[in-house]
Amino acid sequence: MLILVVGCKPSQKNSLSEEGDSVEMKYSALLNIQQCEGYVYVQLTDPWDSTRVLHSYVLVDKDVELPAQLPEGDVVRTPLTNSVVYTSVHCSLINQLGAYDAIK
């Protein structure tokens, strides 16, 4: 009986909004991006539990006012001008993008 109760817990599903257009990802199954009016909504899915969202981001342009109704997630004003990078692999990728000066 205990196994049945534990196994029947409700799962947390990816809750992408229905108001935006989904961006098709060719190589990533764990990254969901949705273009909405005034912002971009990004969800990272847990690789060990595909029903669980690890983190959500709401990307909003720096030059516009924040929309009144935003989904749950960390608001990031874009484009980014500075970043903290912890590995040399990521530093080299940012260097290839021509944004090496943005690493702080």
Secondary structure, DSSP 8 states (H G I E B T S, - for coil): -HHHHHHT---------SSSEEE--SS-SSEEEEEETTEEEEEEE-SS-TTSEEEEEEEEETTS---SS--SSEEEEES---B----HHHHHHHHHTT-GGGB-
